[in-house]
Amino acid sequence: MQLTGAQILIECMKEQGVDTIFGYPGGAILNVYDELYKHSDEIRHVLVSHEQGASHAADGYARATGRVGVCFATSGPGATNLVTGLATANIDSIPVVAITCNVGTSLLGKDSFQEVTISEVVKPVTKESHIVTDVNELADTIRNAFYTAMSGRRGPVLIDIPKDVTANMAEYTQKTPKKPVAVSKTIDKESLKRCAELINASEKPYIFVGGGVISADASGELKEFAYKIDAPVCDTLMGKGAFDGTDERYTGMLGMHGTKTSNFGVSKCDLLIAIGARFSDRVYGNANNFAPNAKIIHIDIDKKEIGKNVRADECVIGDAKEILKELNKLVVTASHTEWRKEISEMTEKFPLMYDKNVLTGPGAISEIYRQTNGDAIISTEVGQHQMWSAQFYKFKAPRQFLSSGGLGTMGYGLGAALGAKSAFPEKTVINIAGDGGFRMNMNELATASRNNISVIEVIINNKVLGMVRQWQNLFYGQRYSHTILDDGVDFVKIAQALGCVGMRAETPEEFSEALRTALTLNKPVVIDCRIDKDDKVYPMVAPGESISKAFDATDM
């Protein structure tokens, strides 16, 4: 049948099973929004307050569901406002499809009103980007975008459509979506065999897990593997929940703000098995001194990651789930009693601690964990609160933790929380923010109230840019250059002005009561949680130092 480009776009969204779109309309994309209006009973559209919020919401939806998140924006500034969100999704391998519309094809390249060649702008921060100038190519371009976003190492794709293409007619035939298959052709049997031999010979193995395990839905296979080879498990920020955070084998995060147990344990192990982790600089510290006593096995879907930052003695390229299935057949059941005992003793010797007599970030997050029984979806902004969330909330399952890892995007968390809550309205979704990150996209509270998306925003408010101040305190001679935010801004009044419930807490008891109330309201709530400006995230590894030199307040 003959349809307009706008109709084809919406029909393709329905083909792909899209149930929610986050976006902001404008002149160039009006034909699409007019068509979307006619399908409001099939596809929910969440009108955000800023296009960056749309991209973060699509990202949060994708992280929480494992499906493609979708966002819409108009031309020019509407499209460029998506860039930070696409870059965030790209470095963390999150499947997002962004649809932008541009000026008509006859106006392209003429500096027309609100014209930007967005497909070129986003090339460095997407898996693919396209501009569709022929309506006959539109349907297949959209279908391929969804396939590309979900296949192999996942990531964002942008499609730009000139306005006249959304109005032009073409033949449309509905198609069943092509489903991505697990990457298995690259799995080399000899490499698997050599890895199994290293594992079977190891006396002090350690498993290091990243977000690739979550993308591959491989948590079950990971647990079987960890128990079979009897090894402790640590993770990256993106790997939270891939292995149960309440399991006795779990030792916490690795790296700059990882636990002493994980950092010291990896420094002592004789075999490190990295699965779906890209070895960020925040993980390895000093690459020359990383895991100095260990052989390293690197399992990843992306060949480019092997040896990029940290040496690999053996590697297997492919889908983590398929690789772990094969490894579980090849490795022997082991018992490493003495090694596990050594790790357990370190855990007891180096616990994560905080002052329970005053309100602190770790205390607030521990209370959130207690009151939600560890079952909430937690998103964060970026900074101290992000690290405290990773340390003190025990994530029991994948897709519970939504945070910008690689790009470190302040302003990410609230949009991501809106995306997750839109996908799972029955679940508790809490965004843990610093006051600096909250200020960046706090306008999305209006999105929450307007759409009745009952997220809870907990602001760990120390009236400074906390993580930057921590670095200034430790490494810059306490010169606090432009990191003080004590300017009289009232977050409770802002929350109320934007249609949300606002509360303030200055003691542990007040926070406990405020959170208890927030969990019963079924409304968007902001809790302004006041803490001391000089609370620090410990443990810490100084930049460029070996992770074996992790320190905390007891070492100062």
C-alpha positions in Angstrom: 0.0 0.0 0.0 1.0 3.6 -0.6 1.9 5.6 2.5 3.6 8.8 3.3 7.1 8.8 4.9 5.6 9.8 8.2 3.2 6.9 8.0 5.9 4.5 7.1 8.0 5.6 10.0 5.2 5.0 12.5 4.3 1.6 10.9 8.0 0.6 11.2 7.9 1.6 14.9 4.9 -0.7 15.4 6.7 -3.5 13.5 9.6 -3.3 15.9 7.3 -3.5 18.9 8.0 0.1 20.1 5.5 1.0 22.8 7.1 4.2 24.1 8.8 7.2 22.4 10.5 10.1 24.2 10.6 13.3 22.3 10.0 17.0 21.6 8.3 18.2 18.5 9.2 21.0 16.1 8.5 22.3 12.6 10.6 19.8 10.6 9.2 16.8 12.4 5.5 17.9 12.4 4.4 15.4 9.8 5.7 12.6 12.0 4.0 14.0 15.1 0.7 14.4 13.3 0.9 10.7 12.3 1.9 9.7 15.8 -1.2 11.5 17.1 -3.3 9.0 15.2 -1.6 6.1 16.9 -1.6 7.3 20.5 -3.5 4.2 21.6 -0.7 2.0 20.3 2.4 4.1 21.1 2.9 6.2 24.1 4.8 9.5 23.6 6.4 11.1 26.6 6.9 14.8 26.0 10.1 15.8 27.8 11.3 19.2 28.8 14.5 19.1 26.7 15.8 16.9 24.0 18.7 15.8 26.1 16.2 14.4 28.5 14.6 12.4 25.7 17.9 10.8 24.8 18.7 9.9 28.4 15.1 8.6 28.9 15.5 6.3 25.8 18.8 5.1 27.2 17.3 4.4 30.6 14.4 2.6 29.0 16.9 0.4 27.0 19.1 -0.3 30.1 16.1 -1.3 32.2 14.4 -3.5 29.5 17.2 -4.8 27.3 15.2 -3.5 24.3 15.8 -0.5 22.0 15.0 2.9 23.4 13.6 5.4 21.0 13.7 9.2 20.9 12.4 11.9 18.5 13.7 15.4 17.9 13.3 18.1 15.3 16.0 19.7 13.2 18.9 22.0 14.2 19.1 22.6 17.9 16.6 19.9 18.6 18.8 17.3 16.9 22.1 18.6 18.4 20.5 18.5 21.9 20.5 14.7 21.5 24.3 14.4 21.0 25.3 14.1 24.6 22.7 11.4 25.2 23.9 9.5 22.1 27.5 9.7 23.2 26.5 8.4 26.6 24.7 5.4 25.1 27.6 4.8 22.6 30.4 4.4 25.1 28.3 2.2 27.4 27.0 0.1 24.5 23.3 0.9 24.9 20.8 0.3 22.0 19.0 3.5 21.1 17.4 4.6 17.9 17.1 8.4 17.5 14.9 9.8 14.8 15.4 13.4 13.7 13.8 15.3 10.9 15.6 18.0 8.8 14.7 20.8 6.4 13.4 19.7 3.0 15.9 18.2 0.6 15.9 21.3 -1.6 17.0 23.4 1.4 19.9 21.1 2.5 23.3 22.6 2.4 22.0 26.2 2.2 22.2 27.2 5.9 18.5 27.1 6.0 16.6 27.9 9.3 17.3 25.2 11.9 19.4 23.2 9.5 22.3 21.0 10.8 23.8 18.0 9.1 23.2 15.9 12.2 24.0 12.6 10.6 27.6 13.9 10.2 27.7 15.5 13.6 26.9 12.2 15.5 29.1 9.8 13.4 31.8 9.7 16.1 29.3 8.9 18.9 27.0 6.3 17.2 27.3 2.9 15.7 25.7 4.3 12.5 24.0 7.4 11.3 22.0 8.0 8.1 20.1 10.7 6.2 17.3 9.3 4.1 16.6 11.5 1.0 14.5 8.9 -0.8 11.3 7.8 0.8 11.6 4.4 -0.9 14.6 3.7 1.3 13.0 4.8 4.5 11.4 1.5 5.8 14.5 -0.6 5.3 16.7 2.1 6.8 14.6 2.1 10.0 14.5 -1.7 10.1 18.3 -1.9 9.8 18.7 0.7 12.5 16.9 -1.4 15.0 18.9 -4.5 13.9 22.2 -2.6 14.1 21.4 -1.2 17.5 20.9 -4.6 19.0 23.4 -6.8 17.1 27.0 -7.4 18.1 28.2 -4.8 20.5 25.1 -2.7 21.0 24.9 1.0 20.6 22.9 4.0 19.2 21.8 4.7 15.6 20.5 8.0 14.3 18.3 8.4 11.3 17.7 11.9 9.9 14.7 12.5 7.5 14.1 15.6 5.5 10.6 17.1 5.9 9.6 16.5 2.3 10.5 12.8 2.6 8.1 12.5 5.5 5.4 13.8 3.2 6.3 11.9 0.0 4.6 8.6 -0.9 6.1 5.1 -1.3 5.0 1.5 -1.3 5.0 0.0 2.2 4.7 -3.7 3.0 4.8 -4.9 6.6 7.7 -7.2 7.5 8.6 -9.3 10.5 11.7 -7.8 12.3 15.0 -9.5 11.7 16.2 -10.7 15.1 19.9 -10.4 16.0 21.7 -13.6 16.7 24.4 -14.1 19.3 27.9 -13.6 18.0 29.3 -17.1 17.9 31.2 -17.4 14.6 34.2 -15.7 16.2 34.4 -18.1 19.1 37.6 -20.0 18.5 37.6 -23.6 20.0 41.4 -23.6 20.5 41.3 -20.4 22.4 38.5 -21.8 24.6 40.6 -24.8 25.2 43.6 -22.8 26.2 41.5 -20.6 28.5 40.1 -23.7 30.2 43.6 -25.0 30.7 44.6 -21.8 32.4 41.5 -21.8 34.6 42.0 -25.5 35.6 45.6 -24.8 36.5 44.9 -21.7 38.5 45.1 -21.6 42.3 44.0 -18.0 42.8 41.5 -17.2 40.1 39.5 -13.9 40.1 36.5 -13.1 37.9 36.0 -9.5 36.7 32.7 -8.7 35.2 31.5 -5.8 33.0 28.3 -4.6 31.3 28.8 -7.1 28.4 27.5 -9.9 30.7 24.2 -7.9 31.2 23.9 -7.2 27.5 24.3 -10.9 26.8 21.8 -11.9 29.5 24.5 -14.2 30.8 24.1 -13.8 34.5 22.9 -17.4 34.9 26.0 -18.8 33.1 28.2 -16.5 35.1 27.0 -17.8 38.4 27.5 -21.4 37.3 31.0 -20.5 36.1 31.9 -18.7 39.4 30.7 -21.6 41.5 32.3 -24.2 39.3 35.8 -22.7 39.4 35.2 -21.5 43.0 36.4 -17.9 42.4 35.6 -14.5 43.9 33.9 -12.0 41.6 34.3 -8.2 41.2 32.7 -5.9 38.7 32.8 -2.6 36.9 30.3 0.2 37.3 28.4 -1.1 34.2 28.6 -4.7 35.5 26.5 -4.0 38.6 23.9 -6.7 39.1 25.5 -9.1 36.5 26.5 -11.1 39.6 24.4 -11.0 42.7 25.7 -8.3 45.0 24.6 -10.3 48.1 26.5 -13.5 47.1 29.4 -14.4 49.4 31.7 -14.6 46.4 31.0 -11.0 45.4 33.7 -8.6 46.6 32.6 -5.3 45.1 33.7 -2.9 42.4 37.3 -2.8 41.1 39.3 0.3 40.4 39.6 3.9 41.5 36.7 3.7 44.0 36.5 -0.1 44.2 36.8 -2.0 47.5 40.2 -2.7 49.0 39.3 -6.4 48.8 38.8 -6.3 45.0 41.8 -4.1 44.4 44.1 -6.1 46.6 42.7 -9.4 45.6 43.1 -8.7 41.9 46.7 -7.6 42.6 47.4 -11.0 44.3 45.5 -13.3 42.0 47.3 -15.7 39.6 44.5 -15.6 36.9 42.1 -12.7 36.1 39.2 -13.7 33.9 37.6 -10.5 32.5 34.2 -11.0 30.9 32.4 -8.2 29.0 34.6 -5.5 30.4 36.7 -3.0 28.4 39.3 -2.2 31.0 38.6 1.5 31.5 41.4 3.7 32.9 39.2 4.0 36.1 39.6 0.3 36.5 43.2 -0.5 35.9 44.9 2.6 37.4 48.4 2.0 36.3 48.3 -0.5 33.4 52.0 -1.4 33.9 51.3 -2.6 37.4 47.8 -4.0 37.0 47.3 -7.6 38.2 51.1 -8.1 38.2 51.0 -11.8 39.3 48.3 -12.9 37.0 47.7 -14.3 33.5 44.8 -12.4 32.0 41.9 -14.0 30.0 39.8 -11.4 28.2 36.4 -12.4 26.9 34.6 -9.7 24.9 32.3 -9.3 21.9 34.5 -6.5 20.4 37.9 -7.6 19.1 39.1 -4.0 19.3 39.0 -4.1 23.1 41.5 -6.9 23.4 44.9 -5.5 24.5 43.7 -1.9 23.9 44.3 -0.9 27.5 45.5 -4.0 29.4 47.5 -6.9 28.1 45.7 -10.2 27.5 47.4 -13.6 27.6 44.4 -15.3 26.1 41.2 -14.0 24.6 37.9 -15.3 23.2 35.8 -13.0 20.9 32.1 -13.4 20.9 28.9 -13.3 22.9 29.5 -13.7 26.7 26.6 -16.1 27.1 27.7 -18.5 24.4 31.3 -18.4 25.6 30.4 -19.1 29.2 28.2 -22.0 28.1 31.2 -23.6 26.4 33.7 -22.8 29.2 31.3 -24.3 31.7 31.6 -27.6 29.8 35.4 -27.4 29.7 36.4 -26.3 33.2 36.6 -28.8 36.0 34.9 -28.3 39.3 37.5 -26.8 41.6 37.9 -25.9 45.3 40.0 -23.0 46.2 39.4 -23.0 50.0 42.6 -21.2 51.0 42.2 -18.5 48.3 38.6 -17.9 49.2 39.5 -17.7 52.9 42.2 -15.1 52.1 39.6 -13.0 50.2 37.1 -13.4 52.9 39.5 -12.2 55.6 40.3 -9.1 53.5 36.5 -8.4 53.2 36.3 -8.5 57.0 39.4 -6.4 57.5 38.5 -3.7 55.0 34.7 -3.1 55.2 33.0 -0.2 53.7 32.1 2.2 56.5 30.4 5.4 57.3 29.4 7.5 60.3 25.9 6.4 61.4 25.4 9.3 63.8 24.9 11.9 61.1 23.3 12.0 57.7 25.7 10.9 55.0 25.5 9.8 51.3 26.4 6.2 52.2 23.9 6.3 55.1 21.1 7.5 52.8 21.8 4.9 50.2 22.0 2.2 52.8 18.6 3.3 54.0 17.2 3.2 50.4 18.5 -0.3 50.1 16.9 -1.3 53.4 13.5 0.2 52.6 13.3 -1.1 49.1 14.7 -4.6 50.0 17.3 -4.2 47.2 14.5 -4.5 44.6 14.4 -0.9 43.2 15.8 0.3 39.9 18.4 2.8 40.8 19.7 5.5 38.4 22.3 8.1 39.2 23.9 11.3 38.0 27.7 11.4 38.1 30.0 12.0 41.1 30.3 11.0 44.7 26.7 9.9 45.0 27.2 7.6 42.0 30.2 5.9 43.6 28.4 5.6 47.0 25.4 4.1 45.2 27.7 1.5 43.5 29.3 0.7 46.9 26.3 0.6 49.3 23.3 -0.6 47.3 23.6 -4.3 46.7 22.3 -5.0 43.2 20.9 -8.5 43.1 20.0 -8.7 39.5 20.9 -7.2 36.1 19.2 -4.0 34.8 18.7 -2.5 38.3 21.5 0.0 38.0 21.4 2.8 35.4 24.4 5.1 35.3 26.6 6.9 32.8 29.9 5.0 33.1 32.2 5.8 30.2 31.1 9.4 29.4 30.4 10.4 33.0 27.4 12.5 32.0 26.0 14.8 34.7 22.3 15.3 34.2 21.8 11.7 33.0 20.0 10.1 35.9 16.7 11.8 36.0 16.0 11.2 32.3 17.1 7.6 32.7 14.8 7.2 35.7 11.8 8.5 33.6 12.7 6.0 30.9 12.9 3.1 33.4 9.7 4.0 35.2 7.8 4.4 31.9 8.9 0.8 31.1 8.1 -0.5 34.5 5.4 1.6 36.2 4.9 -1.0 38.9 8.5 -0.9 40.1 10.1 1.5 42.5 12.5 3.8 40.5 14.9 6.1 42.4 17.3 8.6 40.9 20.2 9.3 43.3 21.7 12.7 42.4 24.3 15.2 43.5 23.1 18.8 43.7 25.5 19.6 40.8 24.1 16.9 38.5 20.5 17.7 39.6 20.8 21.3 38.5 21.8 20.3 35.0 18.5 18.6 34.0 16.1 19.3 36.9 13.6 20.7 34.3 12.7 17.0 33.7 10.8 17.1 37.0 8.1 18.9 35.0 8.1 15.8 32.6 7.6 13.6 35.6 4.7 15.7 37.0 3.1 16.3 33.6 3.1 12.6 32.7 2.5 11.4 36.3 5.7 9.3 36.3 6.3 8.6 40.0 10.0 8.6 40.2 11.7 9.5 43.5 14.6 11.9 43.3 17.1 11.8 46.2 19.5 14.7 46.1 22.7 14.1 48.1 23.1 17.8 48.6 26.5 19.0 50.0 26.3 22.4 48.3 29.5 21.7 46.3 30.6 19.8 43.3 31.5 17.0 45.6 33.8 14.7 43.5 35.7 17.7 42.0 36.1 19.2 45.5 37.4 15.8 46.8 40.1 16.0 44.1 40.8 19.6 44.9 41.1 18.6 48.6 43.5 15.7 48.0 45.5 16.7 45.0 45.1 20.5 44.4 46.2 22.0 47.7 42.6 22.6 48.9 42.1 25.3 46.2 38.4 25.1 45.7 38.1 26.9 42.4 34.5 27.4 41.4 33.1 24.2 43.0 31.0 25.8 45.7 27.2 25.8 45.0 25.9 27.3 48.3 23.8 30.0 46.6 20.5 29.7 48.3 18.7 27.7 45.7 15.9 25.8 47.4 15.3 22.3 45.8 12.1 21.7 47.8 10.5 24.9 46.4 11.8 23.9 42.9 10.2 20.5 43.2 6.9 22.0 44.3 7.0 24.7 41.5 7.5 21.9 39.0 4.5 20.0 40.2 6.3 17.4 42.5 6.3 16.7 46.2 9.3 18.2 47.9 10.8 17.2 51.3 14.0 18.0 53.1 16.1 15.8 55.4 19.0 16.8 57.6 19.3 13.8 60.0 19.2 10.0 59.4 15.8 9.9 61.1 14.3 12.6 58.9 15.6 10.9 55.8 14.2 7.5 56.8 10.8 9.1 57.4 10.9 11.1 54.2 11.8 8.1 52.1 9.1 6.0 53.8 6.5 8.6 52.9 7.8 8.9 49.3 7.5 5.2 48.7 3.7 5.4 49.5 2.7 8.5 47.5 2.7 7.2 43.9 3.8 10.7 42.9 7.1 12.2 41.7 9.0 13.2 44.9 12.2 15.1 45.6 14.1 14.6 48.8 16.7 17.2 49.5 19.2 15.2 51.6 21.7 17.6 53.3 25.2 16.2 54.0 28.6 17.7 54.9 30.5 19.3 52.1 33.7 17.4 52.9 32.4 13.8 53.0 34.6 11.7 50.7 34.3 8.6 48.6 36.7 5.9 50.0 38.5 3.7 49.1 40.3 5.7 46.4 43.2 5.1 44.1 45.2 8.2 43.2 45.2 8.9 39.4 48.0 6.9 37.7 48.7 4.8 40.8 48.5 1.0 41.0 45.2 -0.3 42.3 47.2 -2.1 45.0 47.7 1.3 46.5 44.0 1.9 47.3 43.6 4.0 50.4 40.8 5.2 52.7 40.4 7.5 55.7 42.3 5.1 58.0 45.4 5.5 55.8 45.5 9.3 55.9 
